[in-house]
Amino acid sequence: EVDLVESGGGLVQAGGSLRLSCAASGFSFNDYAIGWFRQAPGKEREPISCISKIDGATYYADSVKGRFTVFSDKAKNTLYLQMNSLKPDDTAVYYCAVDPSPMDCSLVVGVVGADFGSWGQGIQVTVSS
């Protein structure tokens, strides 16, 4: 059974950095597409990054490109979302998610409504101005 647990959220000032972790179990990173999503108050859930299970390529939504980086530590079975140059607009609940399908990640990022099969519980990130 896939299990994902996020940690590392909190309050940070604009311009600051934060790193989210997602402890994963029950699957192999190589066999799943890996995504990070966020949902701001009053808005739909937005996929901000996707790592393809086909070729391992990573894609980012335009809203975070150049500021956010995703990576994994397979030895620790942990996924990470490094967020730099944070803005108040980045305030949201952040989720890690995985899916076994061979999806085209380039068509996922930034597309509202994209869905993955397994989700973490979500964690709040608040960026103050």
Secondary structure, DSSP 8 states (H G I E B T S, - for coil): --EEEEE--EEEETT--EEEEEEEESS-GGGSEEEEEEE-TTS--EEEEEE-TTT--EEE-TTTTTTEEEEEETTTTEEEEEE-S--GGG-EEEEEEEE-S---GGGTTT-TT---SEE---EEEEEE-
